[in-house]
């Protein structure tokens, strides 16, 4: 069974991070550290048994940068995956 953290990381990586020219530019545009972007990527790609639990404040920063409310984000996640 896939955990909620994995679902969140998969969505962010596949729909948002991959579309950027670099992890660094995503981090800068979303007001987060590049190391967080790497953790999200590694969790999504299942690299090194990493299972990153995205803190709510980090998720809020990402959503703010995308002009999206957290509630909207979770609705999108719910509509695209089985939570």
mmCIF file of the C-alpha atoms, coordinates in Angstrom:
data_MODEL
# 
_entry.id   MODEL 
# 
loop_
_atom_site.group_PDB 
_atom_site.id 
_atom_site.type_symbol 
_atom_site.label_atom_id 
_atom_site.label_alt_id 
_atom_site.label_comp_id 
_atom_site.label_asym_id 
_atom_site.label_entity_id 
_atom_site.label_seq_id 
_atom_site.pdbx_PDB_ins_code 
_atom_site.Cartn_x 
_atom_site.Cartn_y 
_atom_site.Cartn_z 
_atom_site.occupancy 
_atom_site.B_iso_or_equiv 
_atom_site.pdbx_formal_charge 
_atom_site.auth_seq_id 
_atom_site.auth_comp_id 
_atom_site.auth_asym_id 
_atom_site.auth_atom_id 
_atom_site.pdbx_PDB_model_num 
ATOM 1  C CA . UNK A 1 1  ? 0.000  0.000  0.000   1.00 0.00 ? 1  UNK A CA 1 
ATOM 2  C CA . UNK A 1 2  ? 1.283  3.433  -0.900  1.00 0.00 ? 2  UNK A CA 1 
ATOM 3  C CA . UNK A 1 3  ? 1.358  5.965  1.919   1.00 0.00 ? 3  UNK A CA 1 
ATOM 4  C CA . UNK A 1 4  ? -0.015 9.471  1.702   1.00 0.00 ? 4  UNK A CA 1 
ATOM 5  C CA . UNK A 1 5  ? 3.508  10.926 1.784   1.00 0.00 ? 5  UNK A CA 1 
ATOM 6  C CA . UNK A 1 6  ? 4.466  8.885  -1.269  1.00 0.00 ? 6  UNK A CA 1 
ATOM 7  C CA . UNK A 1 7  ? 1.323  9.966  -3.097  1.00 0.00 ? 7  UNK A CA 1 
ATOM 8  C CA . UNK A 1 8  ? 2.052  13.631 -2.342  1.00 0.00 ? 8  UNK A CA 1 
ATOM 9  C CA . UNK A 1 9  ? 5.696  13.332 -3.413  1.00 0.00 ? 9  UNK A CA 1 
ATOM 10 C CA . UNK A 1 10 ? 4.743  11.459 -6.587  1.00 0.00 ? 10 UNK A CA 1 
ATOM 11 C CA . UNK A 1 11 ? 2.218  14.102 -7.564  1.00 0.00 ? 11 UNK A CA 1 
ATOM 12 C CA . UNK A 1 12 ? 4.537  17.047 -6.875  1.00 0.00 ? 12 UNK A CA 1 
ATOM 13 C CA . UNK A 1 13 ? 7.450  15.428 -8.675  1.00 0.00 ? 13 UNK A CA 1 
ATOM 14 C CA . UNK A 1 14 ? 5.610  14.126 -11.738 1.00 0.00 ? 14 UNK A CA 1 
ATOM 15 C CA . UNK A 1 15 ? 3.354  17.136 -12.269 1.00 0.00 ? 15 UNK A CA 1 
ATOM 16 C CA . UNK A 1 16 ? 5.460  20.058 -11.130 1.00 0.00 ? 16 UNK A CA 1 
ATOM 17 C CA . UNK A 1 17 ? 9.159  19.337 -10.556 1.00 0.00 ? 17 UNK A CA 1 
ATOM 18 C CA . UNK A 1 18 ? 9.689  17.361 -13.778 1.00 0.00 ? 18 UNK A CA 1 
ATOM 19 C CA . UNK A 1 19 ? 8.278  20.236 -15.824 1.00 0.00 ? 19 UNK A CA 1 
ATOM 20 C CA . UNK A 1 20 ? 10.966 22.615 -14.536 1.00 0.00 ? 20 UNK A CA 1 
ATOM 21 C CA . UNK A 1 21 ? 14.306 23.045 -16.258 1.00 0.00 ? 21 UNK A CA 1 
ATOM 22 C CA . UNK A 1 22 ? 16.074 22.212 -12.985 1.00 0.00 ? 22 UNK A CA 1 
ATOM 23 C CA . UNK A 1 23 ? 15.473 21.238 -9.380  1.00 0.00 ? 23 UNK A CA 1 
ATOM 24 C CA . UNK A 1 24 ? 17.218 24.445 -8.335  1.00 0.00 ? 24 UNK A CA 1 
ATOM 25 C CA . UNK A 1 25 ? 14.841 26.649 -10.319 1.00 0.00 ? 25 UNK A CA 1 
ATOM 26 C CA . UNK A 1 26 ? 11.844 24.829 -8.822  1.00 0.00 ? 26 UNK A CA 1 
ATOM 27 C CA . UNK A 1 27 ? 13.249 25.356 -5.328  1.00 0.00 ? 27 UNK A CA 1 
ATOM 28 C CA . UNK A 1 28 ? 13.880 29.057 -5.927  1.00 0.00 ? 28 UNK A CA 1 
ATOM 29 C CA . UNK A 1 29 ? 10.458 29.652 -7.471  1.00 0.00 ? 29 UNK A CA 1 
ATOM 30 C CA . UNK A 1 30 ? 8.720  27.840 -4.594  1.00 0.00 ? 30 UNK A CA 1 
ATOM 31 C CA . UNK A 1 31 ? 10.730 29.319 -1.715  1.00 0.00 ? 31 UNK A CA 1 
ATOM 32 C CA . UNK A 1 32 ? 12.111 25.969 -0.516  1.00 0.00 ? 32 UNK A CA 1 
ATOM 33 C CA . UNK A 1 33 ? 15.581 24.460 -0.244  1.00 0.00 ? 33 UNK A CA 1 
ATOM 34 C CA . UNK A 1 34 ? 16.901 22.412 -3.144  1.00 0.00 ? 34 UNK A CA 1 
ATOM 35 C CA . UNK A 1 35 ? 17.554 19.565 -0.700  1.00 0.00 ? 35 UNK A CA 1 
ATOM 36 C CA . UNK A 1 36 ? 13.793 19.338 -0.124  1.00 0.00 ? 36 UNK A CA 1 
ATOM 37 C CA . UNK A 1 37 ? 13.222 19.037 -3.856  1.00 0.00 ? 37 UNK A CA 1 
ATOM 38 C CA . UNK A 1 38 ? 15.750 16.181 -3.932  1.00 0.00 ? 38 UNK A CA 1 
ATOM 39 C CA . UNK A 1 39 ? 13.954 14.446 -1.040  1.00 0.00 ? 39 UNK A CA 1 
ATOM 40 C CA . UNK A 1 40 ? 10.630 14.720 -2.875  1.00 0.00 ? 40 UNK A CA 1 
ATOM 41 C CA . UNK A 1 41 ? 12.225 13.397 -6.072  1.00 0.00 ? 41 UNK A CA 1 
ATOM 42 C CA . UNK A 1 42 ? 13.986 10.520 -4.297  1.00 0.00 ? 42 UNK A CA 1 
ATOM 43 C CA . UNK A 1 43 ? 10.756 9.528  -2.551  1.00 0.00 ? 43 UNK A CA 1 
ATOM 44 C CA . UNK A 1 44 ? 8.795  9.658  -5.811  1.00 0.00 ? 44 UNK A CA 1 
ATOM 45 C CA . UNK A 1 45 ? 11.415 7.588  -7.630  1.00 0.00 ? 45 UNK A CA 1 
ATOM 46 C CA . UNK A 1 46 ? 11.930 5.254  -4.649  1.00 0.00 ? 46 UNK A CA 1 
ATOM 47 C CA . UNK A 1 47 ? 15.661 5.961  -4.491  1.00 0.00 ? 47 UNK A CA 1 
ATOM 48 C CA . UNK A 1 48 ? 17.625 4.737  -1.468  1.00 0.00 ? 48 UNK A CA 1 
ATOM 49 C CA . UNK A 1 49 ? 14.519 3.735  0.503   1.00 0.00 ? 49 UNK A CA 1 
ATOM 50 C CA . UNK A 1 50 ? 13.806 7.408  1.194   1.00 0.00 ? 50 UNK A CA 1 
ATOM 51 C CA . UNK A 1 51 ? 10.299 8.156  2.422   1.00 0.00 ? 51 UNK A CA 1 
ATOM 52 C CA . UNK A 1 52 ? 10.067 11.911 2.879   1.00 0.00 ? 52 UNK A CA 1 
ATOM 53 C CA . UNK A 1 53 ? 7.110  13.233 4.859   1.00 0.00 ? 53 UNK A CA 1 
ATOM 54 C CA . UNK A 1 54 ? 6.495  16.692 3.448   1.00 0.00 ? 54 UNK A CA 1 
ATOM 55 C CA . UNK A 1 55 ? 5.839  19.097 6.344   1.00 0.00 ? 55 UNK A CA 1 
ATOM 56 C CA . UNK A 1 56 ? 2.643  21.092 6.075   1.00 0.00 ? 56 UNK A CA 1 
ATOM 57 C CA . UNK A 1 57 ? 4.554  24.389 6.067   1.00 0.00 ? 57 UNK A CA 1 
ATOM 58 C CA . UNK A 1 58 ? 6.638  23.196 3.096   1.00 0.00 ? 58 UNK A CA 1 
ATOM 59 C CA . UNK A 1 59 ? 3.531  22.064 1.267   1.00 0.00 ? 59 UNK A CA 1 
ATOM 60 C CA . UNK A 1 60 ? 1.979  25.455 2.032   1.00 0.00 ? 60 UNK A CA 1 
ATOM 61 C CA . UNK A 1 61 ? 4.987  27.258 0.493   1.00 0.00 ? 61 UNK A CA 1 
ATOM 62 C CA . UNK A 1 62 ? 4.734  25.157 -2.652  1.00 0.00 ? 62 UNK A CA 1 
ATOM 63 C CA . UNK A 1 63 ? 0.979  25.754 -2.921  1.00 0.00 ? 63 UNK A CA 1 
ATOM 64 C CA . UNK A 1 64 ? 1.367  29.494 -2.255  1.00 0.00 ? 64 UNK A CA 1 
ATOM 65 C CA . UNK A 1 65 ? 3.885  29.758 -5.081  1.00 0.00 ? 65 UNK A CA 1 
ATOM 66 C CA . UNK A 1 66 ? 1.366  28.051 -7.357  1.00 0.00 ? 66 UNK A CA 1 
ATOM 67 C CA . UNK A 1 67 ? -1.521 30.253 -6.159  1.00 0.00 ? 67 UNK A CA 1 
ATOM 68 C CA . UNK A 1 68 ? -3.270 27.205 -4.801  1.00 0.00 ? 68 UNK A CA 1 
ATOM 69 C CA . UNK A 1 69 ? -4.928 26.597 -1.450  1.00 0.00 ? 69 UNK A CA 1 
ATOM 70 C CA . UNK A 1 70 ? -3.964 23.495 0.502   1.00 0.00 ? 70 UNK A CA 1 
ATOM 71 C CA . UNK A 1 71 ? -7.568 22.325 0.300   1.00 0.00 ? 71 UNK A CA 1 
ATOM 72 C CA . UNK A 1 72 ? -7.420 22.592 -3.500  1.00 0.00 ? 72 UNK A CA 1 
ATOM 73 C CA . UNK A 1 73 ? -4.181 20.622 -3.544  1.00 0.00 ? 73 UNK A CA 1 
ATOM 74 C CA . UNK A 1 74 ? -5.714 17.779 -1.546  1.00 0.00 ? 74 UNK A CA 1 
ATOM 75 C CA . UNK A 1 75 ? -8.787 17.768 -3.794  1.00 0.00 ? 75 UNK A CA 1 
ATOM 76 C CA . UNK A 1 76 ? -6.522 17.391 -6.823  1.00 0.00 ? 76 UNK A CA 1 
ATOM 77 C CA . UNK A 1 77 ? -4.616 14.595 -5.101  1.00 0.00 ? 77 UNK A CA 1 
ATOM 78 C CA . UNK A 1 78 ? -7.858 12.886 -4.141  1.00 0.00 ? 78 UNK A CA 1 
ATOM 79 C CA . UNK A 1 79 ? -9.196 13.132 -7.688  1.00 0.00 ? 79 UNK A CA 1 
ATOM 80 C CA . UNK A 1 80 ? -6.030 11.726 -9.276  1.00 0.00 ? 80 UNK A CA 1 
ATOM 81 C CA . UNK A 1 81 ? -5.209 8.961  -6.805  1.00 0.00 ? 81 UNK A CA 1 
ATOM 82 C CA . UNK A 1 82 ? -6.802 6.733  -4.228  1.00 0.00 ? 82 UNK A CA 1 
ATOM 83 C CA . UNK A 1 83 ? -6.105 8.108  -0.754  1.00 0.00 ? 83 UNK A CA 1 
# 
